[in-house]
Amino acid sequence: YEQYVDDVYVNVSASDSPSSSFAGVAPYGSSVQCVMPIANGNQNAWTRGGTDKGANYLQVNEIPPDDDTTTISSSTVGAEDRYQFPPVATPKIGAVAVNICGKGSGTICAVAVWYGNEESINEIDGVDFDMGEDYAIYQEVIEVDPRTNSEWTPSGFAQDQFGVKVTG
């Protein structure tokens, strides 16, 4: 099994109603910010493909996705690629949606990683997505900050890393 990912990006909802913000029913007064990776995170176990831009995050940060021009790929179960994202300019975050544009013949999931202290690395894995033979967008909505189990804050979001993991 080989999975290919062309884009990883995060949508940040500035609303009191997390789920509806990503369902095309943004509540009055809300907005959605799309942020692209700005640096590699602590795990970069996937292989760069297509035109090699020299860093994994540069393979997955274009708008719109460029399909096979720049990709990352892996067939190793448990392999992760994580990214750092820029700060968001909103006082309130209703939810974070990790979006993965990918194709392949196995399963992947979105990951969110945060650090409790120097010895404590915490991770949540999203639901498994069965990849198809054509590029598609796979989305994992994380309604609360896993660090605090309460609503997201801009400072909490800025400390986290998001990415993709091979699960099968």
Secondary structure, 3 states (H helix, E strand, C coil): CCEEEEEEEEEEEECCCHHHHCCCCCCCCCEEEEECCCEEEEEECCEEEECCCCCHHHHCCCCCCCHHHEEEEECCCCCEEEEECCCCCCCCECEEEEEEEEEECCEEEEEEEEEEECCEEEEEECCCEECCCCCEEEEEEECCECCCCECECHHHHHHCEEEEEECC
